[in-house]
Amino acid sequence: MKSTASRPSRPVRRVVWLACLIACLWPLAAQADRLDFAAEGGSPQPLVIYGVLDAPQMRPLLEAFHRQAPDLTIEYHNLDTMALHERVLDERAAPRADVIMSPAMPWQYQLANAGLSAPVDSPVAAAWPRWARWRQELFGITFEPVVMVYRRDLATHMRPPESHADLLELLSRYPQALRGRITTYDPRRSGAGYTYAIEDAGISARYWELVEALGNSRSKLETTTSAMLEGLSDGRYWIGYNLIGSYAQAYVAEHPELVMVVPRDYALVLQRLAMVMRDAPHPAAARRFLDYLLSEPAQRLLATATPLGAVHPAIEGTGTAAALRERLGDAIRPVEIGPGLLATLDRLKRRTLLQQWRQAFAGDAAPPVTPAAEPFPLDNSEETAAP
């Protein structure tokens, strides 16, 4: 008879195995949200960056910068838009970050306008296109259209959309076939989704018709472009509306079942806004990095090694603002960097827009708005409850 006194039961062994697997994978998950580059030689100088840019896109930029600045110890933290904004405000009395980068343009402008940014008085900053900067403090470093993505086999059911007008027509003609098959951002829970919604509402006279049609078809609301792309790839969704083009382009390149479309009637374009923190712990390193982001080599990397799109006027070819403007002409609608961004955070305007969304999605079971979806006030004593 075999003894089993010292042998764990199968359920216990399974739990132990699972615990070991989690322990092994945990460091990898943490590394996915952070990149580190050690300095070479003595007297290293630190540089801390908070950004909203995944490692595959950020790594080429940091590797090239570190080669020309090997004396710096670089620490990059990848956060989502609202987490970055909240962390910057939490740390404003004693900032940890030297540079912050985010595509949540209204929230970045709010920080700069409130005096949390520092001017960069370098020749490269002064020469940056005026449409892509605010003063000498806030710089648009990318040019990223907001796009639609659809499954290639959609064509067996209906003509795929190439514009906002096409999408509205499809929703009107095929409400049952498309029921639950469209996905877009939830402006109640996503800073990016809210920004696109308010910009769309200002551009298109038929925007609210489209929102009503999305609600009637029980479109599925997500908080990230990644979630929408995954749903499209696995067949849960047929059409995705208002996805971040840079992420969609990279994903679609590896998923031939999907097609990306830059809407031909008009295309919103966002920029990732970078700024040096006013009380940056390492201001000299911060300015070196900001100057690098605006340089021709870095912008050429953006155009060729990432799908983010370069702004620098000297960079030519695909993957540049100039190429997109040439291809789409007046259909390009960049979100302007200026006081108008603050208007998008006006509480009354926000409440009005979200109320109209709620009415359109009256039967939707999406969770209620959380405080994190509300623009973070610069005065922490201000009420932050959801509308």
C-alpha positions, -999 to 999 in steps of 0.1 A, spaced: 0 0 0 15 34 -10 17 61 15 1 94 7 8 112 39 36 134 24 20 139 -10 -3 170 -14 -37 163 -29 -44 172 -65 -64 204 -57 -36 216 -34 -9 208 -60 -30 228 -85 -32 258 -62 5 257 -55 12 255 -93 -11 284 -99 6 305 -72 40 298 -87 28 308 -122 14 340 -108 46 347 -90 66 342 -122 43 363 -144 38 392 -120 73 407 -127 65 405 -165 32 424 -160 50 451 -140 77 454 -167 51 459 -194 42 492 -177 77 504 -172 110 507 -192 144 513 -175 177 522 -190 208 523 -167 234 550 -171 269 542 -183 299 554 -163 300 574 -131 278 603 -119 245 591 -135 217 617 -139 181 605 -135 152 612 -159 117 601 -150 90 601 -177 52 595 -173 36 586 -206 6 571 -223 24 551 -249 29 513 -249 64 498 -247 67 487 -284 62 523 -295 82 540 -268 112 516 -267 127 527 -301 126 564 -290 142 557 -256 168 534 -270 179 560 -295 179 588 -269 199 568 -245 226 562 -271 231 599 -273 226 605 -236 243 575 -219 249 595 -187 212 594 -180 193 567 -160 159 567 -176 127 555 -159 96 554 -181 61 547 -166 33 538 -190 -1 548 -175 -36 553 -188 -47 588 -194 -67 594 -163 -42 576 -140 -14 599 -153 -35 630 -148 -44 619 -112 -9 610 -103 5 643 -116 -20 662 -94 -13 640 -64 24 647 -67 22 684 -77 37 695 -43 67 673 -49 67 660 -85 85 627 -93 81 631 -131 103 653 -152 84 650 -184 48 639 -190 33 628 -224 -4 621 -230 -30 621 -259 -57 633 -235 -53 668 -249 -78 687 -227 -63 673 -195 -27 681 -206 -37 716 -215 -55 720 -182 -22 711 -164 -1 735 -185 -26 763 -182 -27 759 -145 11 766 -143 24 731 -139 45 732 -170 79 748 -175 90 768 -207 116 752 -230 136 781 -245 157 761 -270 161 768 -307 143 735 -317 114 744 -294 111 779 -308 111 765 -343 83 740 -337 52 746 -358 29 770 -340 -2 748 -347 15 720 -327 24 739 -296 11 762 -269 36 789 -259 69 772 -253 54 748 -228 32 722 -245 42 704 -276 23 681 -299 48 654 -309 26 630 -329 -2 633 -355 -27 604 -351 -60 602 -369 -91 587 -352 -103 559 -374 -129 531 -380 -120 494 -382 -142 467 -396 -140 430 -402 -131 421 -437 -160 396 -440 -185 424 -433 -186 428 -471 -205 396 -473 -234 412 -454 -232 449 -464 -210 475 -479 -183 485 -454 -183 521 -441 -158 546 -454 -172 577 -436 -193 588 -406 -223 592 -431 -218 556 -443 -219 543 -407 -251 562 -400 -267 548 -432 -257 512 -423 -272 516 -388 -304 530 -403 -307 502 -430 -295 472 -409 -305 479 -373 -312 442 -365 -281 428 -383 -259 452 -366 -275 449 -331 -247 445 -306 -221 444 -335 -208 480 -333 -183 491 -307 -170 525 -297 -156 544 -267 -178 551 -237 -175 588 -231 -188 583 -196 -158 562 -186 -130 573 -210 -112 606 -213 -103 598 -250 -139 588 -257 -153 620 -241 -128 641 -261 -138 625 -294 -175 628 -286 -174 665 -279 -152 672 -310 -175 651 -332 -205 670 -319 -189 703 -328 -180 692 -364 -210 671 -376 -246 684 -378 -257 647 -378 -236 636 -348 -266 631 -325 -284 611 -351 -254 588 -352 -253 585 -314 -291 577 -313 -285 551 -340 -257 536 -320 -279 534 -290 -308 519 -308 -286 491 -322 -273 484 -287 -237 492 -296 -211 480 -271 -191 506 -253 -155 501 -243 -129 521 -225 -98 513 -246 -89 509 -283 -73 476 -274 -106 461 -261 -124 472 -293 -97 457 -315 -97 424 -296 -135 422 -299 -133 429 -336 -106 402 -341 -125 375 -323 -158 383 -341 -178 398 -313 -179 431 -332 -181 439 -369 -174 476 -369 -154 498 -345 -160 536 -345 -135 562 -332 -104 541 -325 -70 556 -320 -54 552 -354 -18 545 -342 -29 515 -321 -53 503 -348 -27 505 -376 -2 483 -357 -29 458 -347 -45 455 -381 -11 449 -397 -9 416 -377 -46 407 -381 -55 404 -418 -92 398 -409 -95 435 -401 -94 467 -422 -87 502 -410 -104 532 -425 -96 569 -421 -131 584 -426 -132 603 -459 -158 629 -448 -137 641 -419 -110 626 -396 -103 639 -361 -65 640 -354 -51 639 -319 -16 647 -308 3 634 -278 12 665 -259 46 665 -241 57 690 -214 84 695 -188 71 697 -153 75 731 -137 92 717 -106 108 688 -123 134 671 -101 158 669 -130 151 699 -152 182 697 -173 176 661 -182 139 669 -189 148 696 -214 173 674 -231 146 648 -236 120 673 -248 145 687 -273 151 652 -285 114 645 -291 113 676 -313 144 667 -332 145 653 -368 160 620 -357 133 613 -332 106 625 -355 119 603 -383 118 573 -359 82 582 -351 74 581 -389 93 549 -397 95 527 -365 61 535 -350 26 542 -364 23 574 -344 29 600 -372 56 627 -373 50 664 -370 84 678 -379 80 697 -413 113 685 -426 103 648 -424 87 636 -456 69 604 -468 43 582 -452 38 584 -415 39 622 -414 14 650 -408 23 664 -443 15 631 -460 -19 627 -442 -28 663 -450 -19 657 -487 -40 626 -489 -71 638 -471 -69 676 -475 -97 695 -458 -111 663 -443 -83 665 -417 -96 680 -384 -67 682 -359 -79 689 -323 -65 724 -317 -41 731 -289 -55 761 -271 -81 775 -247 -108 757 -266 -96 725 -249 -105 739 -215 -141 745 -228 -144 707 -233 -139 702 -196 -166 727 -186 -188 708 -162 -221 720 -176 -211 711 -211 -199 677 -199 -231 670 -181 -252 680 -211 -233 657 -235 -233 627 -211 -270 631 -205 -277 629 -242 -255 598 -244 -275 583 -215 -307 590 -232 -295 573 -264 -283 543 -245 -313 542 -221 -314 504 -223 -277 499 -220 -264 481 -190 -231 499 -189 -218 507 -153 -225 542 -140 -199 570 -143 -172 568 -117 -154 597 -102 -124 588 -124 -143 597 -155 -148 633 -142 -121 658 -151 -98 660 -121 -101 694 -105 -70 714 -98 -85 722 -64 -87 689 -45 -114 703 -23 -137 707 -53 -165 681 -56 -157 653 -80 -188 632 -79 -200 620 -113 -229 640 -129 
